[in-house]
Amino acid sequence: MKKMKERESVFSKIMRNVQILSYLIILLSTCLVLIYVRNSFFDAMEAKADLFDSLMKLLSPFFGFLAIYKMTQSRHNCSFFLIFLVLLFLFTAISTYYSFSPADAFSGIQGWRVGGYAICCLILMVFSLKNVEQLDWKWLFPFFIVCLFEFALVILESMGLDLFSMKTSLEKSARFAYFGTLGNSNWNVGFFSLVVPFFVCRYIGEKNAYLKCFYFITGLCGIIASILNGADGIYLAYALCIPFMLPFILDNLVSIRDALFLGISVLLGLLLTWNMPQFTSFFRYYDSIGKLFFNDSLLLAFIILFIIVLLVSYRLEEDTYLKYRKKIITIFISLFCVLEVGSLLFASHYRGDSFDSYRFELWRLSLKQFKEFSLFNKFFGLGPELTRNIYARLFSKYGVIFNASHSEPIQLLVTLGASGLFAWLGLWTCLFVSYFKKKIFEREELLGFYVGLIAYFGQSFVNSATIPNLMILVIFVTMGYRSK
């Protein structure tokens, strides 16, 4: 009996190491998918999806074995998160199998390649690696370097420096709609929403001087790059995640000073960007709500304001601040939420017809079509990525081919039905409940992952999912949902 227990203990240790190795494989695979380019931007999505498919053919049996191992453990906790994850897996499989084109639904070839196969592989990875407590966020440094590389490319390409000659065949008006190795600016929003808030949180919470400097540079470049990227969905992402960051930022005077210093640096960066002649051509084509930031008087006013607040913070005593901290946090969150509502109304008026980029019409058409579905299709949808037929009528009107809803919840409603949307919402509900239940705002080692996920949720209402962003999502979920 004793020998059997020893063998089980050794086997458990081996399997834990296998899980850690699996996580590292996913991490490196994500880095490869992010930077992989085959034919410039002309098949960016297809190229990354093909690489993902090749990697999964090698790795999915491995993750299937890990999933079976986890299910055989008697101590395995059956949480609501896992229940919704399994439900999403089942609903995806049913929707794919009973769709009018199972092969296309499985591959996702009619859309953005997030077909039944990709969804099930991603779910399998999360299920296999969730709650692996030995995972260390410092192993993410190869991924951090890739992120900094992408931020730098966006900034350099905004200056007209096409380092890898990827834009030579694009029309001049379209050259600033694609950046880095990621592709279209709308596809990039999910990437920025996940990683930029993470780096900001890591910078503010880091004690090591060298790491703090690295996170500062990466966070600074990330914020500026996300604004230059030009897709308005990023502001929804930041608007949703900032209230969840504020309790951490306002926890003490040191954190407040760090945040103010980063804010001043961002404003100076935007001021420099606006006035450098290298960006002149870029701003000629820049069409985003972000151009409101590029105003000398406005930027200077905020720089002066932030400097004054920073100087005042050095005059305050820590004990005095801590005495009123809870009230200050409540006031700031309330004011920020009011500001968000006002900003949204202003943005709608300011952008006018350019605000939605045909999204509202896509969504109206999607909901109208959903009402006409059979009962089975209302419950399980048409099948993953099978929306091209729904939007075909818009081609004659706008001359644009639409094969995605540009909204994850609406895409799920149409393709996976009410059941798929229910499972998706259940997973996100678990995230928000976990944030408050675990008091994540007090746990700096996990906060960055949570606010990145929350930001991604915010932008998901105006953008559809892509393979690279979903792979990052897997990394953040497995790191953020560690039980310790």
Backbone torsions as a table, in degrees:
resi	resn	phi	psi	omega
1	MET	NA	-42.2	-179.5
2	LYS	-64.7	-42.8	179.4
3	LYS	-64.0	-36.2	179.3
4	MET	-64.8	-42.3	178.5
5	LYS	-64.8	-38.9	178.1
6	GLU	-64.0	-41.0	178.1
7	ARG	-63.5	-42.0	178.3
8	GLU	-62.7	-39.0	179.4
9	SER	-64.9	-44.8	178.1
10	VAL	-62.7	-43.3	179.8
11	PHE	-62.9	-40.0	179.3
12	SER	-63.2	-42.1	178.2
13	LYS	-63.5	-41.6	178.3
14	ILE	-60.7	-44.4	-178.3
15	MET	-67.4	-34.7	176.1
16	ARG	-63.5	-41.9	177.4
17	ASN	-65.9	-35.8	176.8
18	VAL	-64.1	-39.9	178.2
19	GLN	-64.4	-41.1	178.2
20	ILE	-64.2	-43.6	176.8
21	LEU	-60.2	-40.2	179.4
22	SER	-62.4	-39.4	178.9
23	TYR	-63.8	-42.4	178.9
24	LEU	-63.7	-36.5	177.4
25	ILE	-64.1	-43.7	177.1
26	ILE	-61.1	-42.5	-179.1
27	LEU	-60.7	-49.1	179.8
28	LEU	-66.6	-36.8	177.1
29	SER	-63.0	-40.0	178.1
30	THR	-62.6	-43.9	177.8
31	CYS	-59.5	-42.6	179.6
32	LEU	-63.4	-45.1	-179.1
33	VAL	-63.6	-39.0	-179.0
34	LEU	-63.4	-42.2	-173.9
35	ILE	-95.3	-6.0	-176.2
36	TYR	-71.0	128.9	178.2
37	VAL	-134.9	137.6	-177.5
38	ARG	-116.4	-43.7	-177.1
39	ASN	-143.1	59.6	-175.2
40	SER	54.4	-130.9	-177.3
41	PHE	-97.3	-1.3	-170.6
42	PHE	-74.4	-21.8	175.3
43	ASP	-139.5	37.5	-174.1
44	ALA	-57.4	-47.0	-177.6
45	MET	-68.0	-41.8	-179.7
46	GLU	-66.9	-39.7	-179.3
47	ALA	-62.3	-45.8	-179.2
48	LYS	-68.2	-37.3	178.2
49	ALA	-67.0	-38.5	178.4
50	ASP	-64.9	-40.5	177.2
51	LEU	-65.1	-42.0	177.5
52	PHE	-59.4	-45.8	179.2
53	ASP	-59.5	-42.7	179.9
54	SER	-64.1	-42.6	179.2
55	LEU	-64.9	-40.9	-177.5
56	MET	-70.2	-30.7	176.6
57	LYS	-61.7	-33.0	178.0
58	LEU	-80.6	-35.6	-169.3
59	LEU	-99.8	-24.9	-174.6
60	SER	-60.3	-38.9	175.3
61	PRO	-61.4	-36.0	178.8
62	PHE	-63.2	-46.6	179.5
63	PHE	-70.7	-30.6	174.1
64	GLY	-62.1	-41.0	176.8
65	PHE	-62.7	-42.8	178.7
66	LEU	-63.6	-39.6	179.2
67	ALA	-63.3	-42.6	177.7
68	ILE	-62.4	-41.7	178.1
69	TYR	-59.2	-44.8	-179.2
70	LYS	-63.7	-39.3	-179.1
71	MET	-68.2	-24.6	-179.3
72	THR	-82.4	-10.4	-178.2
73	GLN	-78.3	124.7	-178.1
74	SER	-65.5	-26.9	-178.0
75	ARG	-87.1	3.6	-177.9
76	HIS	-64.8	124.1	-177.8
77	ASN	-84.9	129.4	178.8
78	CYS	-96.6	88.2	-177.7
79	SER	-86.0	167.7	176.0
80	PHE	-61.7	-35.3	179.0
81	PHE	-59.8	-46.5	179.7
82	LEU	-66.5	-35.9	178.2
83	ILE	-62.3	-47.5	179.1
84	PHE	-66.3	-33.6	178.2
85	LEU	-64.3	-44.6	178.4
86	VAL	-65.8	-39.8	178.3
87	LEU	-62.4	-43.0	179.0
88	LEU	-62.5	-38.3	177.2
89	PHE	-61.5	-47.6	-178.6
90	LEU	-66.0	-44.9	-178.9
91	PHE	-65.1	-36.2	177.1
92	THR	-65.0	-44.0	179.9
93	ALA	-62.4	-44.2	179.7
94	ILE	-64.7	-46.1	-179.1
95	SER	-61.5	-40.7	-179.9
96	THR	-66.3	-47.1	-175.5
97	TYR	-64.4	-39.9	-175.3
98	TYR	-97.5	11.2	178.4
99	SER	-72.7	168.0	-179.9
100	PHE	-73.9	-12.8	175.7
101	SER	-144.2	80.2	-176.4
102	PRO	-55.5	-37.2	-178.7
103	ALA	-64.1	-45.3	179.3
104	ASP	-69.9	-36.9	178.1
105	ALA	-65.8	-36.0	-179.9
106	PHE	-68.8	-44.4	-177.3
107	SER	-84.5	-26.1	-176.4
108	GLY	74.1	19.1	-172.4
109	ILE	-66.9	-23.6	178.9
110	GLN	-77.6	-15.3	-177.7
111	GLY	-124.3	-133.1	-176.4
112	TRP	-95.6	23.2	173.0
113	ARG	68.9	14.2	173.7
114	VAL	-92.2	67.0	-178.4
115	GLY	-85.5	-172.8	-177.9
116	GLY	-58.9	-37.4	-179.5
117	TYR	-64.5	-46.9	-179.1
118	ALA	-64.1	-45.1	-179.2
119	ILE	-60.7	-46.3	-178.6
120	CYS	-65.9	-37.5	177.5
121	CYS	-63.9	-43.5	-179.7
122	LEU	-65.4	-41.3	177.3
123	ILE	-63.0	-41.9	179.3
124	LEU	-60.7	-39.4	178.9
125	MET	-66.3	-44.2	178.7
126	VAL	-62.7	-45.6	-179.0
127	PHE	-61.3	-38.9	-176.7
128	SER	-71.1	-30.2	-170.4
129	LEU	-112.9	-6.7	179.7
130	LYS	-61.5	137.8	177.9
131	ASN	68.1	25.3	170.5
132	VAL	-81.9	99.7	-167.5
133	GLU	-69.6	-20.5	-176.6
134	GLN	-80.0	-3.7	-179.9
135	LEU	-63.1	135.3	-178.8
136	ASP	-118.6	126.7	-176.8
137	TRP	-63.3	-19.7	-179.8
138	LYS	-68.3	-17.9	175.5
139	TRP	-69.6	-9.4	-178.2
140	LEU	-80.4	0.8	-173.9
141	PHE	-58.0	-37.3	173.6
142	PRO	-57.7	-38.4	177.2
143	PHE	-67.5	-39.2	178.0
144	PHE	-59.7	-41.9	-179.6
145	ILE	-64.0	-40.1	177.4
146	VAL	-62.4	-41.7	178.9
147	CYS	-61.2	-47.4	178.4
148	LEU	-60.8	-39.0	177.0
149	PHE	-59.9	-44.8	179.7
150	GLU	-66.5	-40.7	178.0
151	PHE	-60.7	-44.9	-179.0
152	ALA	-62.9	-39.8	179.5
153	LEU	-62.3	-41.8	179.9
154	VAL	-61.4	-45.2	-178.9
155	ILE	-66.4	-45.2	-179.3
156	LEU	-65.8	-39.8	179.7
157	GLU	-69.6	-28.5	174.3
158	SER	-66.6	-23.4	176.4
159	MET	-86.1	-0.4	-179.7
160	GLY	89.1	10.0	179.8
161	LEU	-93.9	99.9	179.5
162	ASP	-93.1	83.0	-170.6
163	LEU	-59.3	-36.3	-175.1
164	PHE	-108.4	15.4	177.3
165	SER	51.5	43.4	-178.7
166	MET	-89.5	-15.0	-173.8
167	LYS	-107.5	5.9	-174.5
168	THR	-62.2	-29.6	-177.4
169	SER	-95.0	-0.8	178.9
170	LEU	-85.5	149.3	172.9
171	GLU	-65.0	150.3	-174.8
172	LYS	-58.2	-37.2	-178.6
173	SER	-69.6	-19.1	-177.5
174	ALA	-100.8	-5.6	-174.2
175	ARG	-66.6	-24.5	-179.6
176	PHE	-102.0	17.6	172.8
177	ALA	-102.4	-4.2	-179.9
178	TYR	-130.9	138.1	-176.7
179	PHE	-141.1	150.5	173.4
180	GLY	56.8	-146.2	175.8
181	THR	-102.5	9.1	-174.9
182	LEU	-90.4	-34.8	177.6
183	GLY	112.2	-142.7	-175.4
184	ASN	-57.8	145.0	-176.0
185	SER	-59.5	-32.8	177.8
186	ASN	-68.0	-34.4	177.4
187	TRP	-68.0	-29.3	-176.9
188	ASN	-72.8	-20.3	-174.7
189	VAL	-60.6	-43.6	178.7
190	GLY	-60.4	-39.4	177.6
191	PHE	-61.7	-52.0	-179.2
192	PHE	-62.0	-41.0	-176.7
193	SER	-63.9	-33.6	179.8
194	LEU	-75.7	-46.6	-167.5
195	VAL	-92.9	-33.3	-176.3
196	VAL	-64.5	-49.3	176.5
197	PRO	-59.2	-34.1	177.9
198	PHE	-60.2	-48.9	-178.2
199	PHE	-65.0	-35.8	177.8
200	VAL	-63.3	-45.0	178.9
201	CYS	-64.9	-41.5	179.1
202	ARG	-63.9	-39.4	178.3
203	TYR	-61.9	-47.5	-176.6
204	ILE	-67.9	-35.2	-175.9
205	GLY	-90.4	-11.6	-173.8
206	GLU	-74.3	138.1	178.8
207	LYS	-100.5	-31.1	179.7
208	ASN	-69.7	127.5	-173.3
209	ALA	-63.3	-40.9	-177.9
210	TYR	-68.8	-44.0	178.3
211	LEU	-66.2	-38.2	179.2
212	LYS	-61.6	-40.1	178.0
213	CYS	-64.3	-42.4	179.2
214	PHE	-63.1	-46.8	-179.5
215	TYR	-65.6	-34.5	177.9
216	PHE	-62.9	-49.9	-179.2
217	ILE	-62.0	-44.2	-178.1
218	THR	-67.5	-42.9	177.9
219	GLY	-64.0	-42.6	178.5
220	LEU	-60.9	-50.1	178.8
221	CYS	-62.4	-37.8	-179.3
222	GLY	-64.1	-43.2	179.9
223	ILE	-65.2	-46.8	-179.6
224	ILE	-63.7	-43.0	179.6
225	ALA	-63.7	-38.3	-178.9
226	SER	-67.5	-29.5	175.9
227	ILE	-76.0	-43.7	178.9
228	LEU	-66.3	-26.3	179.2
229	ASN	-55.9	-33.2	168.2
230	GLY	86.4	3.4	178.5
231	ALA	-96.0	125.8	-172.4
232	ASP	-68.5	-18.3	-178.8
233	GLY	-59.7	-23.5	-178.6
234	ILE	-64.2	-27.8	-178.4
235	TYR	-74.5	-29.5	171.7
236	LEU	-65.2	-40.0	179.4
237	ALA	-61.6	-50.5	-178.0
238	TYR	-68.5	-36.4	179.6
239	ALA	-62.1	-35.8	-178.9
240	LEU	-78.4	-37.7	-172.8
241	CYS	-83.6	-26.3	-175.9
242	ILE	-59.8	-43.5	177.0
243	PRO	-58.5	-28.8	178.5
244	PHE	-79.7	-17.6	176.4
245	MET	-89.0	-26.8	-172.4
246	LEU	-57.9	-42.4	178.1
247	PRO	-58.4	-32.6	178.7
248	PHE	-75.3	-44.9	-179.4
249	ILE	-65.0	-39.5	-176.6
250	LEU	-90.3	11.8	-177.4
251	ASP	-65.3	-36.5	-179.6
252	ASN	-153.4	168.8	-175.7
253	LEU	-67.9	-32.6	179.1
254	VAL	-63.0	-44.8	178.5
255	SER	-63.3	-39.7	179.2
256	ILE	-62.8	-43.1	179.7
257	ARG	-64.4	-41.2	178.0
258	ASP	-60.7	-44.5	-179.8
259	ALA	-64.7	-40.9	178.9
260	LEU	-65.3	-40.3	178.6
261	PHE	-62.8	-42.4	176.8
262	LEU	-63.9	-42.5	179.5
263	GLY	-61.7	-42.7	177.9
264	ILE	-63.3	-41.1	179.9
265	SER	-64.5	-40.0	177.5
266	VAL	-63.1	-45.8	-179.6
267	LEU	-63.1	-40.9	176.8
268	LEU	-64.9	-38.3	177.7
269	GLY	-63.0	-42.2	178.2
270	LEU	-67.0	-39.0	178.2
271	LEU	-63.7	-43.0	178.1
272	LEU	-64.8	-43.7	179.4
273	THR	-59.5	-43.8	-177.3
274	TRP	-65.3	-30.6	-174.0
275	ASN	-102.4	-5.2	177.6
276	MET	-79.6	131.0	-178.2
277	PRO	-63.6	-22.8	179.7
278	GLN	-63.2	-22.0	-178.5
279	PHE	-97.2	1.0	-174.7
280	THR	-57.1	-47.8	-179.3
281	SER	-63.1	-38.5	-179.5
282	PHE	-61.5	-47.8	-176.6
283	PHE	-69.5	-15.7	175.8
284	ARG	-67.1	-29.1	-178.6
285	TYR	-109.4	-2.3	-175.9
286	TYR	-69.7	118.7	-177.0
287	ASP	-131.5	92.2	-176.4
288	SER	-158.8	158.2	173.2
289	ILE	-60.9	-20.9	-179.6
290	GLY	-63.9	-18.4	-179.0
291	LYS	-68.5	-12.3	173.2
292	LEU	-64.4	-27.2	179.7
293	PHE	-70.9	-26.1	-172.0
294	PHE	-90.1	78.3	178.9
295	ASN	-144.4	120.0	-174.6
296	ASP	-54.7	-48.1	-177.1
297	SER	-63.6	-43.4	-179.4
298	LEU	-64.6	-46.0	-178.7
299	LEU	-63.8	-43.5	179.6
300	LEU	-64.6	-39.8	179.4
301	ALA	-61.6	-44.3	179.7
302	PHE	-70.4	-35.0	177.0
303	ILE	-61.6	-46.2	179.1
304	ILE	-62.8	-42.8	179.7
305	LEU	-61.3	-46.6	-179.2
306	PHE	-64.3	-38.2	178.5
307	ILE	-65.1	-40.8	178.6
308	ILE	-62.6	-46.9	178.9
309	VAL	-62.1	-39.6	178.2
310	LEU	-62.0	-44.1	179.0
311	LEU	-65.3	-39.0	178.2
312	VAL	-63.1	-37.4	-179.4
313	SER	-62.0	-30.2	178.5
314	TYR	-76.1	-16.7	178.3
315	ARG	-88.0	-18.5	-177.9
316	LEU	-80.9	149.3	172.3
317	GLU	-87.8	140.7	-179.1
318	GLU	-58.8	-42.3	-179.5
319	ASP	-62.3	-39.0	179.0
320	THR	-64.3	-43.4	179.5
321	TYR	-64.6	-46.0	-177.8
322	LEU	-60.6	-28.8	179.8
323	LYS	-63.3	-34.9	-176.7
324	TYR	-110.7	12.0	-172.8
325	ARG	-57.6	-48.8	-177.0
326	LYS	-59.5	-42.1	179.2
327	LYS	-66.2	-40.4	180.0
328	ILE	-63.7	-43.4	179.3
329	ILE	-62.0	-45.0	179.5
330	THR	-61.4	-43.9	-179.4
331	ILE	-64.3	-45.1	-177.5
332	PHE	-66.2	-41.5	178.5
333	ILE	-64.0	-42.9	179.6
334	SER	-62.8	-45.8	179.7
335	LEU	-63.8	-39.5	-179.1
336	PHE	-65.8	-39.6	179.2
337	CYS	-64.9	-40.0	176.8
338	VAL	-64.0	-42.4	178.6
339	LEU	-62.3	-37.9	179.1
340	GLU	-61.7	-45.5	-179.6
341	VAL	-62.5	-45.0	178.6
342	GLY	-62.8	-39.8	179.7
343	SER	-65.7	-38.8	178.9
344	LEU	-63.8	-43.4	178.1
345	LEU	-64.0	-41.9	179.0
346	PHE	-64.9	-42.9	-179.1
347	ALA	-62.0	-39.9	179.6
348	SER	-62.0	-41.5	179.5
349	HIS	-73.0	-40.3	-176.2
350	TYR	-67.5	-43.0	-176.8
351	ARG	-80.7	-26.0	178.4
352	GLY	58.5	-129.8	-177.5
353	ASP	-68.6	-17.7	-178.6
354	SER	-83.9	-5.8	-172.8
355	PHE	-65.2	-38.0	-171.2
356	ASP	-105.3	-14.7	-179.8
357	SER	49.0	51.2	178.4
358	TYR	72.2	1.5	-175.7
359	ARG	-62.9	-45.0	-177.8
360	PHE	-59.1	-39.3	179.1
361	GLU	-68.7	-39.1	175.2
362	LEU	-59.6	-44.3	-177.0
363	TRP	-69.1	-40.9	177.7
364	ARG	-62.3	-43.4	179.6
365	LEU	-64.8	-38.3	179.1
366	SER	-63.6	-46.9	-179.0
367	LEU	-67.4	-37.2	177.0
368	LYS	-63.4	-42.8	179.1
369	GLN	-66.2	-38.0	-179.5
370	PHE	-61.1	-38.1	179.8
371	LYS	-63.5	-25.8	-178.7
372	GLU	-90.5	-3.9	179.2
373	PHE	-64.8	155.3	170.0
374	SER	-69.6	168.2	-179.2
375	LEU	-59.9	-40.0	179.2
376	PHE	-63.5	-46.1	-179.6
377	ASN	-67.9	-31.5	176.0
378	LYS	-64.6	-31.7	-178.3
379	PHE	-86.3	-39.2	-175.5
380	PHE	-116.5	-3.3	175.6
381	GLY	77.1	-176.6	-178.4
382	LEU	-82.3	-21.7	-172.9
383	GLY	121.8	146.4	-177.8
384	PRO	-53.5	131.4	173.9
385	GLU	63.6	21.6	179.9
386	LEU	-103.4	56.0	-178.9
387	THR	-107.1	-4.5	-173.9
388	ARG	-59.9	-38.8	-179.5
389	ASN	-66.1	-33.8	179.9
390	ILE	-64.3	-40.3	-174.0
391	TYR	-95.6	4.9	-176.7
392	ALA	-58.8	-35.1	-176.8
393	ARG	-66.5	-19.3	-179.7
394	LEU	-77.1	-16.5	-178.7
395	PHE	-64.8	-43.7	-179.0
396	SER	-67.4	-23.8	-177.9
397	LYS	-84.7	-42.8	-174.9
398	TYR	-115.2	-11.7	-177.5
399	GLY	71.1	23.0	-178.7
400	VAL	-123.6	135.7	176.7
401	ILE	-89.3	121.5	178.0
402	PHE	-107.8	123.2	175.4
403	ASN	-127.1	18.0	175.1
404	ALA	-149.9	154.9	-174.9
405	SER	-81.3	-10.4	-174.8
406	HIS	55.7	36.5	174.8
407	SER	-168.4	117.4	-176.8
408	GLU	-60.4	-46.1	-179.3
409	PRO	-63.5	-39.0	179.2
410	ILE	-71.1	-39.0	176.0
411	GLN	-59.2	-42.8	179.9
412	LEU	-68.1	-39.5	179.8
413	LEU	-60.6	-42.4	-178.1
414	VAL	-76.0	-40.8	-172.6
415	THR	-90.7	-36.4	179.0
416	LEU	-110.9	-2.9	176.8
417	GLY	76.2	-173.7	-178.7
418	ALA	-61.6	-32.2	-179.7
419	SER	-66.8	-43.8	178.8
420	GLY	-65.2	-41.6	177.7
421	LEU	-64.3	-39.0	178.0
422	PHE	-60.6	-46.0	-179.9
423	ALA	-65.0	-41.0	179.3
424	TRP	-62.1	-47.5	178.6
425	LEU	-64.9	-34.3	177.8
426	GLY	-62.3	-42.0	178.5
427	LEU	-62.8	-43.5	180.0
428	TRP	-70.0	-34.4	175.7
429	THR	-60.9	-41.6	177.5
430	CYS	-59.7	-37.8	179.3
431	LEU	-63.2	-48.3	-177.7
432	PHE	-68.0	-39.4	177.1
433	VAL	-62.6	-42.8	179.8
434	SER	-63.0	-36.5	179.1
435	TYR	-57.7	-45.9	-178.6
436	PHE	-80.1	-39.1	-177.9
437	LYS	-64.1	-42.6	-179.2
438	LYS	-88.6	-1.5	-176.7
439	LYS	51.7	55.7	-175.6
440	ILE	-60.3	-29.0	-179.6
441	PHE	-63.7	-12.4	176.2
442	GLU	-102.0	0.8	-174.9
443	ARG	-120.4	90.6	-172.8
444	GLU	-64.9	-22.0	-179.8
445	GLU	-73.4	-19.0	-179.6
446	LEU	-112.1	-21.5	-171.8
447	LEU	-57.4	-43.3	-177.8
448	GLY	-57.9	-39.8	179.6
449	PHE	-67.5	-42.0	-178.7
450	TYR	-66.0	-46.6	-177.3
451	VAL	-68.9	-30.4	174.2
452	GLY	-63.8	-43.0	177.9
453	LEU	-65.3	-41.0	179.5
454	ILE	-64.3	-41.4	177.5
455	ALA	-62.5	-41.5	178.0
456	TYR	-60.7	-41.7	178.2
457	PHE	-59.1	-39.9	179.9
458	GLY	-61.7	-45.5	-177.9
459	GLN	-78.4	-16.4	-176.9
460	SER	-65.2	-18.2	-180.0
461	PHE	-75.3	-15.0	180.0
462	VAL	-124.0	6.4	179.0
463	ASN	-141.4	147.7	175.1
464	SER	-90.1	161.6	-176.0
465	ALA	-76.1	149.0	173.0
466	THR	-126.4	158.5	-177.9
467	ILE	-57.9	-50.3	-178.8
468	PRO	-58.6	-43.1	-179.3
469	ASN	-66.4	-36.8	179.0
470	LEU	-69.0	-31.2	176.5
471	MET	-67.8	-39.3	174.8
472	ILE	-64.8	-38.3	177.8
473	LEU	-57.5	-41.7	177.7
474	VAL	-60.3	-44.7	179.2
475	ILE	-60.6	-45.3	-176.9
476	PHE	-69.6	-38.5	179.4
477	VAL	-65.5	-45.4	-178.2
478	THR	-67.2	-33.3	177.7
479	MET	-77.9	-41.2	-176.4
480	GLY	-72.3	-28.6	-175.9
481	TYR	-95.5	20.4	173.1
482	ARG	-62.7	137.6	-171.1
483	SER	-71.7	-27.5	-178.0
484	LYS	-76.5	NA	NA
